[in-house]
Amino acid sequence: PDISLGEFISSEFHQYLTVKKPLLDEDEVDEREKVINWLTKQHPYLNTIGSNQLNYLSVQGWNSFERLSNDHQTTYIQNGFINLLEKVFVSKINKNKIELNTIVKQISIDEQQQYVNITMLKNNNQQLLVYQAKHVVCTQSLGCLKQSMHEMFIPPLPYPKQVSIQKLGFGTINKIFLVFSQPFWDVDFERFHFLWNTNRSNTEWKLKCFMNTPYDSQWCKSISSFYVHHRLSNVLVTEISGENSKYIEQIPDELLLVGFQELLCHFYPDNESPIAKQIIRSQWYNQTFIHGSHTFIRIGSHIHDIKQLAMPCTNAKSAEPLILFAGEGTHERFYGTAHGAYLSGIREAKRIIQLYTS
Ligand SMILES: Cc1cc2nc3c(=O)[nH]c(=O)nc-3n(C[C@H](O)[C@H](O)[C@H](O)COP(=O)(O)OP(=O)(O)OC[C@H]3O[C@@H](n4cnc5c(N)ncnc54)[C@H](O)[C@@H]3O)c2cc1C
């Protein structure tokens, strides 16, 4: 049976502790527990899928995910990811063929199953457009499918596909940039890590500045490190994943700024942290057209669910694909990645080309 990655790691750790405990004093055991807790939050897979809980992740799913040989390297794209899309793809497509700022509201298969109707809203929802197509490739995120599949597709998606959409996980990772007037940290610092206590007194630890506010401060336990921005030496960056990542999206910037100051002072008392002058952050969960960041194989789901998501809806008579599915969540080895999204688009384009060439 499948178990979670978290259960697997903690059972291995407890076996290790059983052997080592007679040789260690209480503080040494405590230290090791803190490090394991930190390691489970730092696990590189968590950042790949936008979860903060190894307990949600299927071991089988983790094994099915393929890492690239240069996985540990970070490649920075000048002027951001949008620039890559512009240069490599969009510039090669006739602009008249792209409907920008247009929301797809409904995708319906015609009764005779000859074509697909796509109903769209344009110009700030003022203009209704309907396209007819022989084939439609849908690439909205799994987060969007979870939210809107029942209203979007007529007739409803096949039941096994609906179940897979519900079962698979769609995580959220957010990046937070704190801009300071000047660095307050030591010049040779590239990254600092937070070792959170795992004992009870720590679970009750709260940010003082959050008292008398409607917000809880447990989210800060998901912050496990800060690093100095690769180009801007006065900017600290952190990442937060999972439920706590969704939670802090609703907290106002002003409160987060003081919260981060208190957190940095707590872990780095030697160099008293000033309040950052600006906070810049993503809020992927509350973005209507993504609702999160990455697909992952949640405990209870399976690689078959990714394959199921990728299956086209076909014409009942001719078995020709009418509605096809691409996007990161449909790639069985590279789900959660830009290269997975790209390759899935090629896969579906080939499926259509084959139909007309074979
Ligand atoms: C913080 C962060 C860091 C990441 N880092 C990496 C990394 O280092 N390496 C890596 O490989 N991947 C990374 N990823 C993941 C990668 O960005 C995604 O997997 C990839 O962009 C997914 O592409 P996609 O085409 O499947 O989906 P998307 O990029 O989500 O595209 C779907 C499009 O559909 C549109 N859409 C949705 N609903 C509708 C609708 N109803 N009508 C009209 N349009 C609609 C959306 O606006 C969107 O433009 C990262 C993601 C995040 C959030």
The ligand as an SDF file (V2000), in Angstrom:
LIG
                    3D

 53 58  0  0  0  0  0  0  0  0999 V2000
    6.7530   30.3310   -7.6950 C   0  0  0  0  0  0  0  0  0  0  0  0
    6.8520   29.3080   -8.7930 C   0  0  0  0  0  0  0  0  0  0  0  0
    8.0890   28.8410   -9.1770 C   0  0  0  0  0  0  0  0  0  0  0  0
    8.1950   27.9000  -10.1930 C   0  0  0  0  0  0  0  0  0  0  0  0
    9.4370   27.4730  -10.5480 N   0  0  0  0  0  0  0  0  0  0  0  0
    9.5660   26.5930  -11.5380 C   0  0  0  0  0  0  0  0  0  0  0  0
   10.8550   26.1650  -11.9530 C   0  0  0  0  0  0  0  0  0  0  0  0
   11.8670   26.5980  -11.4100 O   0  0  0  0  0  0  0  0  0  0  0  0
   10.9450   25.2630  -12.9610 N   0  0  0  0  0  0  0  0  0  0  0  0
    9.8410   24.7650  -13.5850 C   0  0  0  0  0  0  0  0  0  0  0  0
    9.9770   23.9540  -14.5090 O   0  0  0  0  0  0  0  0  0  0  0  0
    8.5960   25.1470  -13.2120 N   0  0  0  0  0  0  0  0  0  0  0  0
    8.4310   26.0490  -12.2100 C   0  0  0  0  0  0  0  0  0  0  0  0
    7.1830   26.4520  -11.8330 N   0  0  0  0  0  0  0  0  0  0  0  0
    6.0120   25.8020  -12.4530 C   0  0  0  0  0  0  0  0  0  0  0  0
    5.7010   26.2940  -13.8490 C   0  0  0  0  0  0  0  0  0  0  0  0
    5.6850   27.7110  -13.8550 O   0  0  0  0  0  0  0  0  0  0  0  0
    4.3190   25.7510  -14.2480 C   0  0  0  0  0  0  0  0  0  0  0  0
    4.2980   24.3450  -14.0880 O   0  0  0  0  0  0  0  0  0  0  0  0
    3.9890   26.0690  -15.7030 C   0  0  0  0  0  0  0  0  0  0  0  0
    4.0240   27.4560  -15.9350 O   0  0  0  0  0  0  0  0  0  0  0  0
    2.6020   25.5440  -16.0140 C   0  0  0  0  0  0  0  0  0  0  0  0
    2.2790   25.8670  -17.3400 O   0  0  0  0  0  0  0  0  0  0  0  0
    0.8430   25.5140  -17.8980 P   0  0  0  0  0  0  0  0  0  0  0  0
    0.8070   26.0110  -19.3010 O   0  0  0  0  0  0  0  0  0  0  0  0
    0.4930   24.1050  -17.6150 O   0  0  0  0  0  0  0  0  0  0  0  0
   -0.1830   26.3530  -17.0040 O   0  0  0  0  0  0  0  0  0  0  0  0
   -0.3060   27.9180  -16.7860 P   0  0  0  0  0  0  0  0  0  0  0  0
    1.0130   28.5910  -16.9180 O   0  0  0  0  0  0  0  0  0  0  0  0
   -1.0930   28.0640  -15.5210 O   0  0  0  0  0  0  0  0  0  0  0  0
   -1.1820   28.3800  -18.0450 O   0  0  0  0  0  0  0  0  0  0  0  0
   -2.5690   28.2250  -18.0740 C   0  0  0  0  0  0  0  0  0  0  0  0
   -3.1600   29.4660  -18.7070 C   0  0  0  0  0  0  0  0  0  0  0  0
   -4.5760   29.2980  -18.7750 O   0  0  0  0  0  0  0  0  0  0  0  0
   -5.1760   30.5440  -18.5060 C   0  0  0  0  0  0  0  0  0  0  0  0
   -6.5680   30.2800  -18.0800 N   0  0  0  0  0  0  0  0  0  0  0  0
   -7.0100   29.5640  -17.0190 C   0  0  0  0  0  0  0  0  0  0  0  0
   -8.3500   29.5560  -16.9930 N   0  0  0  0  0  0  0  0  0  0  0  0
   -8.7640   30.2780  -18.0730 C   0  0  0  0  0  0  0  0  0  0  0  0
  -10.0470   30.6340  -18.5990 C   0  0  0  0  0  0  0  0  0  0  0  0
  -11.1850   30.2320  -18.0340 N   0  0  0  0  0  0  0  0  0  0  0  0
  -10.0890   31.4010  -19.7200 N   0  0  0  0  0  0  0  0  0  0  0  0
   -8.9420   31.8150  -20.3430 C   0  0  0  0  0  0  0  0  0  0  0  0
   -7.7040   31.4970  -19.9000 N   0  0  0  0  0  0  0  0  0  0  0  0
   -7.6340   30.7420  -18.7740 C   0  0  0  0  0  0  0  0  0  0  0  0
   -4.3240   31.1520  -17.4130 C   0  0  0  0  0  0  0  0  0  0  0  0
   -4.4920   32.5510  -17.3630 O   0  0  0  0  0  0  0  0  0  0  0  0
   -2.9270   30.7420  -17.8810 C   0  0  0  0  0  0  0  0  0  0  0  0
   -2.3790   31.7320  -18.7260 O   0  0  0  0  0  0  0  0  0  0  0  0
    7.0360   27.4040  -10.8410 C   0  0  0  0  0  0  0  0  0  0  0  0
    5.7740   27.8850  -10.4640 C   0  0  0  0  0  0  0  0  0  0  0  0
    5.6880   28.8190   -9.4470 C   0  0  0  0  0  0  0  0  0  0  0  0
    4.3240   29.3350   -9.0670 C   0  0  0  0  0  0  0  0  0  0  0  0
  1  2  1  0
  2  3  1  0
  2 52  2  0
  3  4  2  0
  4  5  1  0
  4 50  1  0
  5  6  2  0
  6  7  1  0
  6 13  1  0
  7  8  2  0
  7  9  1  0
  9 10  1  0
 10 11  2  0
 10 12  1  0
 12 13  2  0
 13 14  1  0
 14 15  1  0
 14 50  1  0
 15 16  1  0
 16 17  1  0
 16 18  1  0
 18 19  1  0
 18 20  1  0
 20 21  1  0
 20 22  1  0
 22 23  1  0
 23 24  1  0
 24 25  2  0
 24 26  1  0
 24 27  1  0
 27 28  1  0
 28 29  2  0
 28 30  1  0
 28 31  1  0
 31 32  1  0
 32 33  1  0
 33 34  1  0
 33 48  1  0
 34 35  1  0
 35 36  1  0
 35 46  1  0
 36 37  1  0
 36 45  1  0
 37 38  2  0
 38 39  1  0
 39 40  1  0
 39 45  2  0
 40 41  1  0
 40 42  2  0
 42 43  1  0
 43 44  2  0
 44 45  1  0
 46 47  1  0
 46 48  1  0
 48 49  1  0
 50 51  2  0
 51 52  1  0
 52 53  1  0
M  END
$$$$
